[in-house]
Amino acid sequence: MATPQPAAFSNIHVVDEFFTEARIEALNNELVRREIAAEQVITVLTVAGQIMVSPTPMQFRVLYRTR
């Protein structure tokens, strides 16, 4: 009896992410630098900054489909 083989998918997209400072210009520059097209972007989430202990500014977390 033959063992079943997983189906081969040629259109699998993997989701990746990156963080950038929470400014539209910085977001656009990073998308261009990484060569990410608008249709690849899944969502842009805001990540709250931290004011206590080690202050960090607010950021954007971008989830996108890789090619």
Secondary structure as UniProt FT lines:
FT   STRAND          15..21
FT   HELIX           24..33
FT   TURN            34..35
FT   HELIX           38..40
FT   STRAND          41..47
FT   STRAND          59..65
//
